[in-house]
Amino acid sequence: MRLLILSVMIALSLASCGRYGPPSPPGPAADITYPRTYPAP
């Protein structure tokens, strides 16, 4: 029973490490260069 509780606690602590939402580059939006659309060949 202790092993089950311990494994659930570890899984929950690791699952909560991520950030909410899609990834975004740091800095103001005006300074972000990418993603850009590339010209068709």
PyRosetta script that sets phi, psi and omega in degrees:
from pyrosetta import init, pose_from_sequence

init()
pose = pose_from_sequence("MRLLILSVMIALSLASCGRYGPPSPPGPAADITYPRTYPAP")
pose.set_psi(1, -39.1)
pose.set_omega(1, 178.6)
pose.set_phi(2, -64.0)
pose.set_psi(2, -38.2)
pose.set_omega(2, -179.9)
pose.set_phi(3, -64.7)
pose.set_psi(3, -38.8)
pose.set_omega(3, 178.3)
pose.set_phi(4, -64.6)
pose.set_psi(4, -46.0)
pose.set_omega(4, 179.8)
pose.set_phi(5, -64.5)
pose.set_psi(5, -42.2)
pose.set_omega(5, 179.3)
pose.set_phi(6, -63.7)
pose.set_psi(6, -42.9)
pose.set_omega(6, -180.0)
pose.set_phi(7, -67.4)
pose.set_psi(7, -36.1)
pose.set_omega(7, 177.2)
pose.set_phi(8, -67.7)
pose.set_psi(8, -39.9)
pose.set_omega(8, 178.6)
pose.set_phi(9, -64.7)
pose.set_psi(9, -40.7)
pose.set_omega(9, 178.2)
pose.set_phi(10, -66.5)
pose.set_psi(10, -43.0)
pose.set_omega(10, -179.7)
pose.set_phi(11, -63.6)
pose.set_psi(11, -40.8)
pose.set_omega(11, 179.4)
pose.set_phi(12, -69.0)
pose.set_psi(12, -37.0)
pose.set_omega(12, 179.8)
pose.set_phi(13, -69.4)
pose.set_psi(13, -35.9)
pose.set_omega(13, 177.6)
pose.set_phi(14, -73.8)
pose.set_psi(14, -32.7)
pose.set_omega(14, -179.3)
pose.set_phi(15, -71.4)
pose.set_psi(15, -24.0)
pose.set_omega(15, -177.5)
pose.set_phi(16, -89.5)
pose.set_psi(16, 5.2)
pose.set_omega(16, -177.7)
pose.set_phi(17, -79.5)
pose.set_psi(17, -20.3)
pose.set_omega(17, -176.3)
pose.set_phi(18, -75.8)
pose.set_psi(18, 158.8)
pose.set_omega(18, 177.1)
pose.set_phi(19, -88.5)
pose.set_psi(19, 152.8)
pose.set_omega(19, 179.5)
pose.set_phi(20, -84.3)
pose.set_psi(20, 136.1)
pose.set_omega(20, 175.6)
pose.set_phi(21, 95.7)
pose.set_psi(21, 173.6)
pose.set_omega(21, -179.1)
pose.set_phi(22, -71.3)
pose.set_psi(22, 154.6)
pose.set_omega(22, 178.9)
pose.set_phi(23, -67.5)
pose.set_psi(23, 143.8)
pose.set_omega(23, 178.5)
pose.set_phi(24, -140.3)
pose.set_psi(24, 142.7)
pose.set_omega(24, -179.4)
pose.set_phi(25, -70.5)
pose.set_psi(25, 152.7)
pose.set_omega(25, 179.1)
pose.set_phi(26, -74.2)
pose.set_psi(26, 156.7)
pose.set_omega(26, 176.5)
pose.set_phi(27, 104.7)
pose.set_psi(27, 171.4)
pose.set_omega(27, 179.2)
pose.set_phi(28, -69.1)
pose.set_psi(28, 153.1)
pose.set_omega(28, -175.9)
pose.set_phi(29, -64.2)
pose.set_psi(29, -27.6)
pose.set_omega(29, -179.3)
pose.set_phi(30, -70.5)
pose.set_psi(30, -24.5)
pose.set_omega(30, -177.5)
pose.set_phi(31, -92.7)
pose.set_psi(31, -2.9)
pose.set_omega(31, -177.0)
pose.set_phi(32, -81.4)
pose.set_psi(32, 122.2)
pose.set_omega(32, -176.5)
pose.set_phi(33, -87.9)
pose.set_psi(33, -41.8)
pose.set_omega(33, -175.5)
pose.set_phi(34, -109.7)
pose.set_psi(34, 152.2)
pose.set_omega(34, 3.3)
pose.set_phi(35, -78.2)
pose.set_psi(35, 141.1)
pose.set_omega(35, 174.6)
pose.set_phi(36, -118.3)
pose.set_psi(36, 156.6)
pose.set_omega(36, 173.8)
pose.set_phi(37, -86.2)
pose.set_psi(37, 135.1)
pose.set_omega(37, -179.3)
pose.set_phi(38, -96.5)
pose.set_psi(38, 144.5)
pose.set_omega(38, 179.7)
pose.set_phi(39, -67.3)
pose.set_psi(39, 145.7)
pose.set_omega(39, 178.2)
pose.set_phi(40, -72.4)
pose.set_psi(40, 139.8)
pose.set_omega(40, -179.3)
pose.set_phi(41, -71.3)
pose.dump_pdb("model.pdb")
